[in-house]
Amino acid sequence: MDFSLTDEQNELVRTMRAVLTRHASSSAVRDAAASEAGYDLSLWRVLTEEVGVASLAIPEEYGGAGFTWFETGLALEALGYHLAPSPLLASAVLAAAAILESGDAEAGGRLLPGIAEGSSIATLAWADEHGTWGTAGSGIVATAGEHWTLDGTATLVLDGCSADIVIAVATTPSGVGLFEVLDADAIRRVNTPAMDTTFRFSTMTFNRVNARPLMLDAASALEKIRDIAIVAVSCLQAGTAQRGLDMTVEYSMQRVQFGRAIGSFQALKHRMADMLVQVETARTTAWAAAWSAGTDAADLPERAASAAAWCSDALDHVASETVQMHGGIAITWEHDAQLVFKRAHATGQLFGQAREHRLRLGVLLGITPG
């Protein structure tokens, strides 16, 4: 298996880096995170209109670019490096994957073009009151009648307060289904503060909200959607881990102690070498999982679980070392090391903890009982 990037993929990476270098400086990231939307609207327009970042994994028949989840992973890796807040994960990954996996061509034709061009922000209301993204049900109940209606609560909804398209995971009498909310304004939305200020979460409360079923037997589709989501987060983590390493190496060449740069001390060289190993292996596992997602390979569940566990642990290690080797300055609000640290802790909980993914991997590989 060859993970060498094609010319088109290399151009995507170069373009993402150039755009984010111009528009996602440290101060710009903080301003965007503190804004009402939670992300930089002008940067989002550039990314969607000029780079086409939201269209990468959406098929051409739905207004997309017709690439794969691998290219989306490359874009998320770049966003992770620059710590830039963006609705890409919620809209063009979670919600888009739910619509695509539902197999509802009519809904795809209506909803996906707006998502692809970035004019619509979509999200997936899934996690229950315990913050669990289960595939057997959710905290929302769907009731059939003249129209389907939704009642209940979804937590940790990514970019939930700014989304104009809401797809919901809801429990039905026959199992779990995927629903398109017909009146998004009827949902009560409350912002949920997050440790990582570059993420925006909300709690959504449904009270007889009209909805249209996209798929009524969605358990297996939700497994696939969750795998795509954790692969996307793994790519984000790999990019942030690279940022932590680069930040630490740069500081080690600037900080002088005992008359010499601290990067010249052998003990710190070893620690940074260990960080490099974590970064490179995280990127490898994330890319392997993204390749499986992009090619719809049968080994996606194993690759996704492996990437989720490894990349979470790798970023946690890199973030810890970043803080340690920067000293006291790293725990101040003014320094970006705290953003790396918070990103590690936030993404380490998103869609499950590393230990949960390891347990699942053991079951998938037949090592531990299911």
Disulfide bonds with the S-S distance in Angstrom:
none
